[in-house]
């Protein structure tokens, strides 16, 4: 995954959200729930770490 840049969390109301889930459908459903209450930068894919269970999804949220 790309590193978190200072700009991603430079002001109150900005956040980086990391989700760990058993499958893509679960992670994307959680992202959709959060997108309904705040502005998010849509995550277009999940990642899987070899040898580790589940998947990872990271996106940026703006609560301002």
Backbone as CSV, one residue per row, in Angstrom:
resi,resn,N_x,N_y,N_z,CA_x,CA_y,CA_z,C_x,C_y,C_z
1,UNK,0.830,-1.179,0.000,0.000,0.000,0.000,0.872,1.238,0.000
2,UNK,0.329,2.289,-0.600,1.050,3.552,-0.609,1.103,4.111,0.798
3,UNK,2.150,4.882,1.064,2.275,5.480,2.389,1.273,6.623,2.552
4,UNK,0.971,6.946,3.804,0.071,8.049,4.120,0.883,9.339,4.062
5,UNK,0.437,10.278,3.268,1.120,11.565,3.142,0.539,12.559,4.135
6,UNK,1.345,13.543,4.521,0.871,14.579,5.439,-0.408,15.233,4.934
7,UNK,-0.530,15.411,3.628,-1.716,16.063,3.049,-2.991,15.280,3.324
8,UNK,-2.885,13.962,3.485,-4.068,13.132,3.724,-4.705,13.417,5.083
9,UNK,-3.929,13.927,6.029,-4.431,14.183,7.386,-3.989,15.565,7.875
10,UNK,-3.852,16.507,6.956,-3.299,17.820,7.275,-4.230,18.709,8.081
11,UNK,-5.526,18.445,8.051,-6.499,19.289,8.738,-7.476,18.424,9.519
12,UNK,-8.106,19.007,10.566,-9.168,18.272,11.249,-10.269,17.914,10.248
13,UNK,-10.779,16.723,10.347,-11.832,16.273,9.448,-11.342,15.398,8.315
14,UNK,-10.024,15.325,8.113,-9.459,14.443,7.093,-8.971,13.167,7.761
15,UNK,-9.188,12.034,7.110,-8.791,10.769,7.717,-8.403,9.752,6.654
16,UNK,-7.570,8.814,7.043,-7.265,7.641,6.241,-7.945,6.474,6.942
17,UNK,-8.763,5.741,6.202,-9.519,4.630,6.770,-8.956,3.326,6.217
18,UNK,-8.582,2.430,7.099,-8.072,1.123,6.692,-9.049,0.053,7.180
19,UNK,-9.437,-0.823,6.275,-10.390,-1.885,6.603,-9.711,-3.228,6.367
20,UNK,-9.882,-4.119,7.300,-9.465,-5.513,7.124,-10.736,-6.340,7.183
21,UNK,-10.946,-7.208,6.195,-12.173,-7.999,6.131,-11.874,-9.373,5.544
22,UNK,-12.838,-10.258,5.670,-12.661,-11.611,5.164,-12.730,-11.670,3.640
23,UNK,-13.501,-10.734,3.021,-13.666,-10.792,1.572,-13.908,-9.398,0.991
24,UNK,-13.814,-9.300,-0.329,-13.996,-8.029,-1.018,-15.374,-7.435,-0.776
25,UNK,-16.412,-8.263,-0.849,-17.784,-7.764,-0.707,-17.991,-7.075,0.643
26,UNK,-17.457,-7.634,1.694,-17.603,-7.041,3.028,-16.873,-5.708,3.112
27,UNK,-15.640,-5.666,2.659,-14.850,-4.434,2.717,-15.501,-3.328,1.898
28,UNK,-15.979,-3.656,0.696,-16.600,-2.650,-0.162,-17.947,-2.188,0.397
29,UNK,-18.668,-3.066,1.076,-19.931,-2.673,1.709,-19.684,-1.687,2.843
30,UNK,-18.636,-1.899,3.603,-18.285,-0.966,4.683,-17.876,0.378,4.101
31,UNK,-17.088,0.344,3.032,-16.705,1.595,2.383,-17.947,2.357,1.911
32,UNK,-18.906,1.647,1.340,-20.130,2.293,0.856,-20.921,2.919,2.003
33,UNK,-21.007,2.239,3.131,-21.702,2.802,4.296,-21.051,4.108,4.752
34,UNK,-19.733,4.130,4.794,-19.028,5.345,5.192,-19.182,6.448,4.144
35,UNK,-19.235,6.084,2.877,-19.384,7.071,1.807,-20.732,7.778,1.878
36,UNK,-21.722,7.144,2.480,-23.043,7.753,2.598,-23.075,8.890,3.618
37,UNK,-22.114,8.908,4.543,-22.126,9.956,5.573,-20.997,10.968,5.426
38,UNK,-20.055,10.734,4.538,-18.967,11.700,4.336,-18.410,11.542,2.925
39,UNK,-17.627,12.506,2.512,-16.981,12.448,1.206,-15.792,11.500,1.300
40,UNK,-15.713,10.564,0.383,-14.587,9.633,0.391,-13.943,9.581,-0.988
41,UNK,-12.674,9.276,-1.012,-11.980,8.967,-2.258,-12.170,7.476,-2.461
42,UNK,-12.926,7.101,-3.464,-13.293,5.709,-3.696,-12.068,4.824,-3.884
43,UNK,-12.059,3.721,-3.167,-10.999,2.724,-3.329,-11.408,1.802,-4.472
44,UNK,-10.543,1.626,-5.442,-10.919,0.832,-6.612,-10.508,-0.632,-6.532
45,UNK,-9.721,-0.970,-5.531,-9.335,-2.382,-5.406,-8.908,-2.698,-3.980
46,UNK,-9.007,-3.965,-3.650,-8.537,-4.445,-2.359,-7.156,-5.063,-2.563
47,UNK,-6.446,-5.277,-1.471,-5.150,-5.943,-1.548,-5.172,-7.164,-0.638
48,UNK,-4.361,-8.114,-0.992,-4.240,-9.350,-0.219,-2.763,-9.570,0.059
49,UNK,-2.424,-9.740,1.324,-1.039,-10.005,1.697,-0.802,-11.513,1.667
50,UNK,0.167,-11.980,0.883,0.440,-13.412,0.816,0.686,-14.000,2.208
51,UNK,0.041,-15.108,2.473,0.217,-15.784,3.751,-0.626,-15.227,4.887
52,UNK,-1.326,-14.115,4.655,-2.170,-13.497,5.677,-3.644,-13.721,5.323
53,UNK,-4.486,-13.914,6.333,-5.902,-14.118,6.038,-6.593,-12.804,5.651
54,UNK,-7.635,-12.897,4.851,-8.469,-11.749,4.526,-7.844,-10.785,3.538
55,UNK,-8.517,-9.647,3.393,-8.081,-8.619,2.460,-7.972,-7.281,3.182
56,UNK,-7.381,-6.309,2.517,-7.224,-4.963,3.068,-7.776,-3.965,2.055
57,UNK,-8.348,-2.890,2.579,-8.863,-1.808,1.748,-8.563,-0.510,2.466
58,UNK,-8.028,0.465,1.746,-7.727,1.748,2.375,-8.245,2.862,1.475
59,UNK,-8.850,3.880,2.116,-9.330,5.028,1.359,-9.280,6.253,2.247
60,UNK,-9.522,7.395,1.641,-9.429,8.673,2.341,-10.831,9.245,2.537
61,UNK,-11.070,9.829,3.708,-12.371,10.405,4.027,-12.226,11.866,4.419
62,UNK,-13.220,12.654,4.035,-13.263,14.073,4.351,-14.564,14.342,5.082
63,UNK,-14.495,14.591,6.385,-15.685,14.817,7.199,-16.077,16.291,7.280
64,UNK,-15.283,17.148,6.640,-15.561,18.591,6.730,-16.834,18.974,6.030
